[in-house]
Amino acid sequence: MAEETLGSGSLEQLVRALKNARVERNLSIDEIGRLVKMPSTHIERLEEGDFSFLPPLYVFSFIRKYAAELGIGDEAMFRQCREELGIPGAKFSTKPSASVTPELPDTSRPAIGGKGRKVMVIATVAAIVIIGTILYFFARH
């Protein structure tokens, strides 16, 4: 994996802004780690500008999560950071291309399995017994 470390640009600015915002809010690395559900070691490495510990896509994802928690950054900055990390923009498209049609589940009949199947069998047997009992009493009278 190529060594990714802090250089100049949007990534450097964003990482510095994240650290400054964390310090201004009196949050420790452990506290922000708990807030964003990220290991403290990842926070430390990001703030040091070391991005070699994970694939760039994961590094970018952690940076976005960290930035969202502190309310820092905008889409233009994130796009530039993604480019600096060498992540193609296509990995972050939100809409599938027109040629892709999602495969939808067959909703014409409900899927029954496990406990649902047992309940359905018991309900069917109970209905047959009830109907049979009613028919028996009407036939006797």
Secondary structure as UniProt FT lines:
FT   HELIX           10..24
FT   TURN            25..26
FT   HELIX           29..36
FT   HELIX           40..48
FT   HELIX           56..70
FT   HELIX           75..84
FT   TURN            85..86
FT   HELIX           89..92
FT   TURN            98..99
FT   HELIX           115..140
//
